Amino acid sequence: MLVLRRCIRRLMDRLFMSCLRKTVRYRMLPQAMILSPPADASVAPAADAGFESASPPPEAPGYLDADSDLVPLKISLLGDCNIGKTSFLVKYVGDEKGKGEGLENGLNSIDKTLVVGGARISYSIWEVGGDSKSQDHIPIACKDSVAILFMFDLTSRVIGWYQEARKWNQTAIPVLIGTKFDDFIQLPIDLQWTIASQARSYAKALNATLFFSSATYNINVNKVFKFVTAKIFDLPWTVERNLTIGEPIIDF
């Protein structure tokens, strides 16, 4: 009996030692988990702020697959018909506009990949059509979104969609975007002041950041998405407040 116990113990010892000699392989964590710089790191200029256009990185040893460092995020885009939602979106995605797809009638999705602090981020942007029938797509468009962009035409002042969207997502970052700023500045100055005041009041009620934008002249288009990215990952990039009538308003 004693001999049997010794044999079993030797066998267990050999098994244990063989396990110790095995090479342990670790999966590299996505760099998005380390986006925040150390306290003494220098802050990039606001124009750049670590945001770069994405290009497919070479396959590196230690990665399980080519997209192991890709951080997928979803953004919703809501607003009425004919206010420039699609133009705004196409202006932002640029060369990647061919990657969009129509999910259903009244619901479109388009992807944009960018590099932030060495990490690749893939935004899937869901655009809901502006007609009443398309509002049925709000639940699926808003579910799991990290940010919801509420858009309205600065020349018509029609602002809606917020309450319905919040039924399905209470945590997404709200951003209020006034489109067609190039048409807006053609209005009488007193009317501009009235519209800007109402938009600022509405943004405050929604606890949302307000941007006046123009897809035609690429005013504040990229800045909206930089703002969202900085908020999500706590990056050292901030927008400057601008309340000057006649200029593209930014308020928060």
C-alpha positions, 0 to 999 in steps of 0.5 A: 500500500505504501509503495502504491502511494509513493508511485501515485505521488511521483506521478502527480509530481511529474504532471505538475512539473510538466505543467510548469514548463509549458509556455503560457500565451496571453492575448494582448488587450485592446489598446482602447483599455489604456487610452487615458494618458499618464498624468504627466503626459503632454496634451495634444493640440485641439486640432489633432488630439490624437485622432488619426485616420485609420489604416489596417495595421499589419498582423502582429504576433500575439493577436488571435485575429486581425480585429482583436484590437478593434473597439466597435461602438454604435451611434444613432442619428435622428431627425426630421426629413430634409434637414441634412442628416445624410449629407452630414453623415457622408461628409464625416465618413468621407472615403468610407461612404461605400461601406454603408448599407440599407438595413430596412426601409427608413433605416441605414447604417454606415461604418467609420474606422478611426485611430485614437491614441493607437487604438482602432475604433469602429463607429457604426452609425445608424440613421433613422429616416425622418418620416413618421413610419421610420420612427418604428426603427427608433428602438433598434437604432438606439439600443446599445448606442453610446451617443445619440445625435438629435439633428434639426434644421436651423432655418425651421427650428423643428426639434423632436425625437428626444423623448421617443429615443430616451425610452430605449436608451437612457445612458447614451451621450445626447448631442443636439446638432443644428444643421444648414448653418450656411443658410442660417447665417443668411437670416436677419440677425434678430431671428438668428438670435431668437433661434440660437437662444431657443436651441441653447435652452432646449440643449440645456433642458436635454443636458446635451451639448449643442453644435451648429453645423454645415455639411456643405462647408464641413463646419463642426462635422468632424468636431461632433464625433471628436467630442463624442469620442473624447467623452467616451474614452475620457480623452484630453480633448475639449471643445471651445464654447462659442456663443457669438451670433453669426458664428457656429454656436457650440454650447455645453 
